[in-house]
Amino acid sequence: MLDSTGFTKKTYSQLLDEMEAKAKELFGEDVNTNVYTPLGIIIRIFAWFMALLWEVVERVYNNSFPSTAEGVSLDRIAKLKGMTRLPADYAYGQIQITGTANETIPAGLVVGTKTGVLFETTEDCVLDANGVGNVEIYAQETGSAGNVEAGTITEIVESDSDIYSVLNPEPTTSGRDQETDAEFYERFKTYPEKKGSSNIEGIRAVLLETAGVRDAVVSQNTTNTEKDGLPPHCIAPFVFGGTDEDVAQAIFSVAGGGIQVYGTTVVQVTDSQGTVHEIGFTRPETIQVFVRVTLTKGNEFPSDGIANVRRQILSYIGGPDETGHEYPGLGLKENVVHARLVATVLNTPGVEDAIVELSKDGINYGQNNIVVDANQVAKTTYDKVVVS
């Protein structure tokens, strides 16, 4: 039944009791509705089918609300807010190939773990004079199963006389199963309003779905005077990630006409009529993080252990390694937590103990967290991470 408190489903036993009561009302109190009588059998058959119908009605009712909707129904409700369910995605990372010096290993090399998780190289790999080269890999199948630990990709699926061994010096990342209903709803609760809207929440929503954008904050000044450094009557997007052109186009697609879009980065966007518009947005201030690590090495510490430690630190904080590969790392307003860095280093094979020190200027080091403000992001580079 449906009343001011919501919907309540009738159960099979409730329906059966109501039908037996109705039969006695119509045919008299002495009518036999036991399970083996003709009338009793008919009543139970109808009660069973009606119970199924009540279950369908309950599901229809629940699928009208985000907190109880499931599957496609939740997808359709989320579209009203400009959201789509996150699909499954492929894990990726790097492997180190050891083989014949100066040989080129063509793209498409299939490697894997002993448990059967397969990866494929995405580009040709030229081995150096020592017969060593690094190349990017992607999992052959989507899903979180592609996120494997460092040192587990050791199998060469198709033998090649020029390849002696393969190894992933760091974990593979970003493999993702399709977003579940529970995960989707959690994101729904905090997601901005419909991205087609020209308000600040709508602009943020469309920015968050722009390729490469990791975070965005949109401010505005609706007054007739300058306020908090913003000119009168403007919208001020603050964007971390994505190319300048993609970000500007995304803002332009939903920004209201006649409103200045202000920022320190200005990109010209041409509309369908050939008119050029200047779209502004601001990039975050980057805090450069210096890391100094002193290791106590065990007997199992590998020959490339120091390089592994440096890459693990880069993976946590974010920044380019010695090959130019960029690790995404931390986002806006995410502090560099000293304890997490220590744990990262200690989890590297062969490390028995470690002293980890942090600095923002490369001179004054300490063992405190580095605090990052709302308009900042922490980054480092391979040369700023010193391991001994």
Residue, then its C-alpha position, 0 to 999 in steps of 0.5 A: m500500500l502507498d500512503s504518506t509514509g511511503f510504499t509497503k509491500k504486501t507479502y504472500s502470507q498477508l495476501l493469503d490471509e486476506m483472501e481466506a477472510k474474503a472467502k469466509e465473508l462470501f461463502g460463510e465461516d464454515v467454508n473450507t480453505n485448507v491447502y488440499t481443498p479446491l478453493g484453498i488451492i485456487i486461493r494460494i495460486f492467486a496469492w502467489f502470483m499477486a505476491l510477485l506483482w507486489e514485488v514488481v510494484e515495490r521495485v518500480y517504486n524504489n527505482s524512482f529514488p536515487s538511494t534505492a534505484e538499481g542498474v539502468s534505473l539508477d543510470r537514468i536518474a543520474k543522467l538528470k544530474g549530468m552523470t554517467r556510470l564509470p565504465a571498466d578501464y584498463a590497467y597500465g604501467q611499465i615493464q623493463i625488458t632485458g635482451t640483445a643490446n641495441e635490438t628493437i622490440p616491436a609493439g604488441l609484445v604480450v607479457g603476463t603474470k604467473t596467475g595469467v593476467l596479460f599485458e601488451t606493449t603499446e610502442d616499440c622498445v629500443l634496448d640500449a647498449n646494455g640490452v635494457g629498455n623500458v616500455e609502457i604496457y596496457a592490460q588486455e582486459t579491463g578490470s581491477a585484476g589488472n592492478v598487479e604488484a611490482g615484480t609480478i610481470t615476469e612471463i613472456v607469452e610469445s618467445d623471442s630470442d632477443i628477449y631474455s626477461v621482463l619485469n615490472p619495477e612498479p605496480t600497474t595502476s588504474g585498472r577498474d571494474q565497472e562502477t557498482d550501484a553503491e559506488f555510483y550512488e556515493r558519487f551521485k550524492t556529492y556530484p554537482e548539478k546537471k552539467g548542462s546548466s550554466n551555473i558554477e556547479g554545472i560548469r564544474a560538472v562539465l569540467l570534471e568530465t573533460a579528458g585529463v581534468r583531475d579536479a576543478v573549483v569554480s568561483q564567482n563574483t556577482t557584485n558590482t565591485e572587485k571581490d577576493g581578487l575577482p573582477p565584477h560579474c565574473i565566473a572564475p574556474f580553477v582547473f587541475g589537469g587537461t589541456d588548455e584547449d579542452v578546458a576552454q572549450a568545455i567552459f565555453s560549452v556551458a558558460g552563460g552569455g555576457i558573463q566574463v570567464y576570468g583566469t590567469t590562463v586565457v584561451q580564444v574559442t571561436d563559436s559557430q558564427g566565427t566570433v572569437h571569445e576569450i575564456g579564462f581559467t586559473r591553474p593551481e600553484t605547484i609546490q615542488v617537493f624534495v625528498r631525501v631517503t637514507l636506506t638500510k638495505g637487506n641481502e635481497f636488495p636488488s641491483d635496481g632497488i634505488a631506482n625502484v624506490r625513486r619511482q615508488i615515491l614519484s608514483y605517490i607524489g606525482g611527477p615525471d620520471e627519468t624517461g619523461h613518464e608522468y605519474p598523476g600522484l596527488g590532487l588539489k589540496e592533498n597533503v604530502v603525508h610523511a608516514r605514507l612515504v615511509a610506508t611506501v619506501l619500506n614496502t619496496p623489496g629489500v628495504e629493511d629500514a629508511i629515514v625519509e626527509l621532506s623539503k620545499d626548497g631543497i635546503n631545509y629538510g624535516q620529517n613533517n607533512i607538507v601542507v597543501d592549500a586549496n589552490q595548490v598541488a604538490k609535485t616532484t621530479y626524478d632529480k628531486v628524489v635522492v635515495s642513498 
